[in-house]
Amino acid sequence: MNEIQVIAKKLDQAIIKSRLNSLAQMMMTDRAERLNCIASVLSKLEPGAYLVGTGPSTVGIIALTVETVVLGRWATPVEKPADTVVDYEVDDTVYLGPYEVSRVHAKVSRKQDGAGQEFSICDMGSRCGTFVNDEAVGPDGEGRVLCPGDVISLGSSRISTYLFVVIE
């Protein structure tokens, strides 16, 4: 085994151990305590719409304060960067993945009229699809209107996911 293969094997082992340790830490925390922490964070958010990342590479809060937000991932060292600007990137570049997220994957659009705001999501020609509550979203066009509590998945595995949240 050459030096690069040895490093790759160690990196692979470290990534797996890190993910398993993260899951173990979460499961060792009392559920009520976790829910209180989550509720505390949500209570601090300004009124508005958000994507709240729930996957290991999507964790974070994205405020939907502009008309369009593009989701994707960084190019790996063996890929060319995307031609389209991505606003929020799933970050798992070292592991050459996440395997289901395209560099330019999906976009969330905001429409505002006299009745208020409406948010929709459409797939941008991703390799593995965009799903809302396990239903595929078609590419381009109007997309699918989002409702509070919808689970958005970049790919069908539900590894790279967001929850659509509206804070009143």
PyMOL commands that set and color helices and strands:
alter all, ss='L'
color gray80, all
select helices_A, chain A and resi 3-28+31-43+93-95
alter helices_A, ss='H'
color red, helices_A
select strands_A, chain A and resi 48-53+60-63+68-73+88-90+104-113+116-123+130-132+135-137+144-145+151-154+161-167
alter strands_A, ss='S'
color yellow, strands_A
deselect
rebuild
show_as cartoon
